[in-house]
């Protein structure tokens, strides 16, 4: 069944090519299509296009369909083009002409838009929940390991002292930036496109404010053409949000892979969280973090994929836009799994608290020695040269203790400030 059926059949090869994997993806959107149908039916009743009896019968059947979806019993057979045609078929099969009325003042275009907008809102909430959980754990670890020194590196060369507290809380604060992107994408999604039809509205006197409230949207897309043009912009907004989270997870995963290597030995994990080699019996591989890194790097390509699909498309609907689903919907489950695995693994992280005892980290404290001279009245440039000379001559012997109190230092993690910043995000 096709919603645009005009009494002729299309070539099977055309069907296969144009439908693609839409049926599989639409199973994820199915419950939102039902929710949109209920709101639309209520609105049609409110303006006199459906009787109370017709509305009641439609609501009853839609509740049954939703129950099948929630129980995993809903399928979209090959004879249907998409979820919209399957649901309309079921309504018509059960209710006859009443089922045929459900599409009044609506197009498949705004049905898809409504489904995606509703899905994205829920999916972003889940991602933000995962980010919140990881943030809380990182703050807890930062407090727990705030006094354990960690060598800082620039250019992959030994630089200055840091701490595990700084490392954990740095990623916690970075997640706040990601939350800004998530909330921005959510705001784009929180606009009701229902009633825009094929992008040019409807001659029926529909009540778009009614469906906006019914579907719990903050506002609506007032201009129907703008609503249609929102397809692509929404996906790109979401992609940038997911990409931002992914960049944080990928960078932390890279740190973990580096810090787990024998050349660093800063951290380790229990055997059961690592994998082995088929030939080298000594190996404990960080496969989980390598996969998180790889998956998250793929997610960072998503905004550019969507940009290339939508670049230079004129206003109005184009079938190219169908391809956005293929990248959008799976990306949420990928990022969710990465958040879950990173959080799960970090609960079991093992910290080396004697890293600084290694002589190769002696020069970490060169800046501290320069600062001591400055505090005693030596001009900075002269102090820099004095310490540089002692390093070159092999006489440099610093005190391996760093206690700072100013913001941004090793000794002051500003955890309270970071938590407050997160709460205000």
C-alpha positions in Angstrom: 0.0 0.0 0.0 1.2 3.5 -0.9 -0.4 6.7 0.4 0.1 8.2 -3.0 -1.5 5.2 -4.8 -3.4 6.4 -8.0 -4.3 3.0 -9.4 -1.1 1.9 -11.1 1.8 -0.2 -10.1 5.5 0.8 -10.0 8.3 -1.3 -11.1 9.5 -3.6 -8.3 13.1 -2.4 -8.8 11.9 1.1 -8.3 10.1 0.1 -5.1 13.2 -1.5 -3.7 15.4 1.4 -4.5 13.2 4.2 -3.4 12.0 2.5 -0.1 15.5 1.3 0.9 15.6 0.5 4.6 12.9 2.9 5.5 10.7 0.1 6.9 13.3 -1.0 9.4 13.9 2.6 10.5 10.2 3.3 10.6 9.7 0.6 13.2 11.6 2.9 15.6 9.4 5.8 14.7 6.2 3.8 14.8 5.1 4.8 18.3 5.6 8.5 17.4 3.5 8.1 14.3 0.7 6.8 16.5 1.0 9.7 18.9 0.9 12.1 15.9 -2.2 10.4 14.5 -4.0 10.7 17.8 -3.3 14.4 18.1 -4.3 15.0 14.5 -7.5 13.0 14.9 -8.4 15.1 18.0 -7.7 18.3 16.1 -9.9 17.1 13.2 -12.7 16.5 15.7 -12.2 19.9 17.3 -12.8 21.6 13.9 -15.8 19.4 13.0 -14.1 17.1 10.4 -14.6 14.0 12.6 -17.5 13.1 14.8 -17.1 12.2 18.4 -17.9 8.6 17.6 -15.3 8.5 14.8 -12.7 10.1 17.1 -13.4 7.5 19.8 -13.1 4.6 17.3 -9.8 6.0 15.9 -8.4 6.5 19.4 -9.3 2.9 20.4 -7.7 1.4 17.3 -4.6 3.6 17.6 -4.2 2.5 21.3 -4.3 -1.1 20.1 -1.6 -0.4 17.5 0.5 1.3 20.1 0.2 -1.7 22.4 1.5 -3.9 19.5 4.4 -1.6 18.9 5.3 -1.5 22.6 5.1 -5.3 22.8 7.3 -5.8 19.7 4.4 -7.3 17.7 4.1 -4.5 15.1 5.7 -5.2 11.7 5.8 -3.4 8.3 5.5 -5.9 5.6 7.0 -5.5 2.1 3.6 -4.7 0.7 3.7 -1.3 2.6 5.9 1.5 1.7 6.4 2.9 5.3 4.9 3.1 8.7 2.4 5.7 7.7 0.8 3.5 5.1 0.7 0.5 7.4 -1.1 2.4 10.2 -3.5 4.0 7.8 -4.2 0.5 6.3 -4.9 -1.0 9.7 -7.3 1.9 10.6 -9.1 1.6 7.3 -9.3 -2.2 7.6 -10.9 -2.0 11.0 -13.0 1.2 10.6 -13.7 1.6 6.9 -14.3 5.2 5.8 -13.4 6.5 9.3 -9.9 5.2 8.8 -9.7 6.9 5.4 -10.4 10.2 7.0 -7.2 10.2 9.2 -5.1 11.7 6.4 -7.3 14.8 6.0 -5.3 18.1 5.9 -2.0 16.2 6.2 0.8 14.9 4.0 3.3 12.2 4.5 5.9 15.0 4.6 4.6 16.5 7.8 3.9 13.0 9.2 7.6 12.2 8.9 8.6 15.6 10.3 6.4 15.1 13.4 7.7 11.5 13.9 11.3 12.7 13.7 10.8 15.7 15.9 9.1 13.7 18.6 11.7 10.9 18.3 14.6 13.3 18.5 13.2 15.0 21.7 13.1 11.6 23.5 16.4 10.4 22.1 18.2 13.6 23.1 16.8 13.3 26.6 18.3 9.8 26.8 21.7 11.0 25.6 21.6 13.9 28.1 20.8 11.4 30.8 23.8 9.4 29.9 26.0 12.5 29.8 24.7 13.4 33.3 25.6 10.0 34.6 29.1 10.2 33.2 29.5 13.7 34.5 28.6 12.7 38.1 31.0 9.8 38.0 33.9 12.0 36.7 33.3 14.6 39.5 33.3 11.7 42.0 36.6 10.4 40.6 38.1 13.8 40.5 37.4 14.3 44.2 38.6 10.8 45.0 42.0 11.2 43.2 42.5 15.0 43.5 45.8 14.5 45.3 47.3 11.9 42.9 49.8 13.7 40.6 49.6 13.0 36.9 52.3 14.2 34.4 50.9 16.8 31.9 52.1 16.5 28.3 52.4 19.1 25.5 53.5 18.0 22.1 53.6 14.5 23.7 56.6 15.8 25.7 56.7 15.9 29.5 55.4 19.3 30.4 54.0 20.3 33.9 52.4 18.5 36.8 48.7 17.9 36.7 46.6 15.5 38.8 44.0 12.8 38.2 41.5 15.2 39.8 42.3 17.7 37.1 42.1 15.1 34.4 38.7 13.7 35.5 37.1 17.1 36.1 38.4 18.5 32.8 36.3 15.9 31.0 33.4 16.6 33.3 33.5 20.3 32.4 34.0 19.5 28.7 30.7 17.6 28.9 29.0 20.8 29.9 29.8 22.3 26.5 28.3 19.2 25.0 25.1 19.7 27.0 24.9 23.2 25.5 24.8 21.6 22.0 22.2 19.0 23.1 19.9 21.7 24.5 20.3 23.8 21.4 19.4 20.8 19.2 16.4 20.0 21.5 15.1 23.6 21.0 15.2 23.1 17.3 13.3 19.8 17.6 10.8 21.3 20.0 8.8 23.0 17.2 5.6 21.5 15.8 5.6 21.0 12.1 2.2 19.2 11.9 -0.2 21.0 9.6 2.5 22.1 7.2 1.4 19.2 5.0 3.5 19.0 1.9 5.1 22.3 2.8 2.4 24.6 1.6 -0.2 24.2 4.3 -3.9 23.2 3.9 -7.1 25.0 2.8 -8.8 23.4 5.8 -9.1 25.7 8.8 -6.9 23.4 11.0 -5.9 24.3 14.5 -2.1 24.1 14.8 -2.0 25.5 18.3 -4.2 22.5 19.3 -1.8 19.9 18.1 1.2 21.9 19.4 -0.2 21.6 23.0 -1.4 18.1 22.4 2.0 16.9 21.3 3.8 18.9 24.0 5.8 21.1 21.7 7.1 24.4 23.1 6.1 26.2 19.9 5.2 25.5 16.3 6.8 26.2 13.0 4.6 29.0 11.9 5.5 29.1 8.2 4.7 25.9 6.5 7.5 26.2 4.0 9.9 26.9 6.9 8.6 23.7 8.5 9.5 21.7 5.4 12.9 23.4 5.2 13.5 22.3 8.7 14.1 18.8 7.5 17.8 18.6 7.2 18.4 21.5 9.5 17.0 19.5 12.4 19.2 16.5 11.6 22.3 18.7 11.3 21.6 20.4 14.6 21.3 16.9 16.2 24.4 15.7 14.4 26.5 18.5 15.8 25.2 17.8 19.3 26.0 14.1 19.1 29.3 14.9 17.4 30.2 17.2 20.3 29.6 14.5 22.9 31.4 12.0 20.7 34.5 14.2 20.5 34.7 14.3 24.3 34.4 10.5 24.6 36.9 9.9 21.7 39.5 12.1 23.3 39.1 10.5 26.7 39.3 7.1 25.2 42.5 8.0 23.4 43.9 9.2 26.8 42.9 5.9 28.4 44.6 3.9 25.6 47.7 5.9 25.9 47.8 5.8 29.7 47.2 2.0 29.8 50.3 1.3 27.6 53.4 0.0 29.4 55.3 3.1 28.3 53.0 5.1 30.6 51.3 2.7 33.1 49.3 5.5 34.6 46.1 3.5 34.8 44.8 0.0 34.4 41.6 -2.0 34.4 40.6 -5.4 35.7 41.3 -8.3 33.4 37.7 -8.8 32.6 37.4 -5.4 31.0 40.2 -6.0 28.6 40.9 -8.5 25.8 43.9 -10.6 24.8 46.0 -11.5 21.8 45.7 -14.8 19.9 49.5 -15.1 19.8 50.9 -12.9 22.6 49.9 -14.3 26.1 51.0 -11.1 27.9 48.6 -8.8 26.2 45.8 -6.8 27.9 44.2 -4.8 25.1 42.0 -1.7 25.6 39.6 -2.8 22.9 36.6 -1.2 24.6 38.2 2.2 24.5 39.5 1.7 21.0 36.0 0.9 19.8 34.5 3.9 21.6 37.2 6.0 20.0 36.4 4.6 16.5 32.7 4.8 16.9 32.8 8.3 18.2 35.1 9.4 15.4 32.5 8.0 12.9 29.9 10.1 14.7 31.9 13.2 14.2 31.6 12.7 10.5 27.8 12.8 10.7 27.3 16.6 10.4 29.3 16.7 7.2 27.3 13.7 5.8 24.1 15.6 6.4 25.6 18.8 5.0 26.6 17.1 1.8 23.1 15.5 1.4 21.3 18.8 1.8 23.7 21.3 0.2 22.1 23.3 -2.6 18.7 21.7 -2.3 16.0 24.3 -3.1 13.0 24.8 -0.8 10.3 22.1 -0.8 10.6 18.4 -0.3 13.1 16.2 -2.1 13.6 12.5 -1.8 17.2 13.0 -0.9 16.0 13.9 2.6 14.9 10.3 3.2 18.6 9.4 3.4 19.0 11.5 6.6 17.2 8.8 8.6 19.9 6.3 7.7 22.5 8.3 9.6 20.3 9.9 12.2 18.5 7.1 13.9 21.4 4.6 14.4 23.6 7.4 15.7 21.6 7.7 18.9 22.0 4.0 19.8 25.8 4.1 18.9 26.4 7.1 21.1 24.3 5.7 23.9 26.2 2.5 24.0 29.5 4.4 24.0 28.4 6.5 27.0 27.2 3.4 28.8 30.5 1.5 28.2 32.7 4.4 29.2 30.8 5.0 32.4 30.7 1.3 33.2 34.4 0.9 32.7 35.4 4.0 34.6 33.7 2.6 37.7 36.5 0.1 37.7 39.5 2.3 36.8 42.7 1.6 38.7 45.1 4.5 39.4 48.8 4.4 39.7 49.6 6.8 42.6 53.4 6.6 42.3 53.9 7.9 38.7 55.9 10.9 39.7 58.5 8.7 41.4 60.0 7.9 38.0 63.0 10.1 37.3 61.9 10.9 33.8 59.3 13.2 35.3 61.9 15.3 37.2 61.5 18.2 34.7 57.8 18.4 35.4 58.7 20.8 38.2 61.0 23.2 36.3 58.3 25.9 36.1 57.7 25.6 39.8 61.4 26.3 40.4 61.3 29.3 38.1 58.3 30.6 40.0 60.0 30.2 43.3 62.9 32.4 42.1 60.4 35.0 40.8 58.6 35.1 44.1 62.0 35.8 45.7 62.5 38.8 43.5 64.3 37.4 40.4 62.9 38.7 37.1 61.1 35.9 35.3 63.3 35.9 32.2 66.4 35.6 34.4 64.8 32.9 36.5 64.0 31.0 33.4 67.6 31.1 32.2 68.9 30.1 35.7 66.7 27.0 35.8 67.4 26.2 32.1 71.1 26.3 32.8 70.8 23.9 35.8 68.8 21.5 33.6 71.5 21.6 30.9 74.3 21.1 33.5 72.5 18.2 35.2 72.2 19.9 38.5 68.5 20.5 38.5 67.0 19.0 41.7 63.4 20.2 42.4 61.1 19.6 45.3 58.4 17.1 44.0 55.5 18.8 45.6 52.9 21.0 44.0 50.3 22.8 46.1 48.3 25.6 44.4 45.2 27.4 45.6 44.2 29.5 42.6 41.5 28.4 40.1 42.8 26.2 37.3 45.7 24.8 39.4 46.5 21.3 40.4 45.5 21.9 44.0 42.2 23.7 43.3 39.8 21.7 41.1 36.9 24.1 41.4 34.6 21.2 41.5 31.8 23.2 43.2 32.1 25.8 40.4 31.9 23.1 37.7 28.9 21.5 39.3 27.1 24.8 39.6 28.0 25.5 35.9 26.5 22.1 35.0 23.3 22.8 37.0 22.9 26.1 35.1 23.5 24.6 31.7 
